[in-house]
Amino acid sequence: MEVQGVRRLVVVDDGDRPVGIVSRRDLPGIFLREDDDIRSEVSEDVLGRTLGLRTAGPVVEVPDGRVETGGTVPYRA
């Protein structure tokens, strides 16, 4: 929203019916983090602690707040 200069978005339900409006002011600052902070959280918390992939696993890149992963994991589950 910040990058595109969008101030408000319409929130819709599963049937694409409007149910509300969200503005940039409504979003807590926790969502406005630096790419390096997001990359660290995904790598350490999600891949490391949750999935147990501490030494090997997907590569994590975070361009402009978007998480992109690639690579392989040692098990199928």
Buried (B, 14 or more C-beta within 10 A) or exposed (E): BEEEEEEEBEEEEEEEEEEEEEEEEEEEEEEEBEBEEBBBBBBEEBBBEEBEBEEEBBEBEBEEEEBEBEEEBEEEE
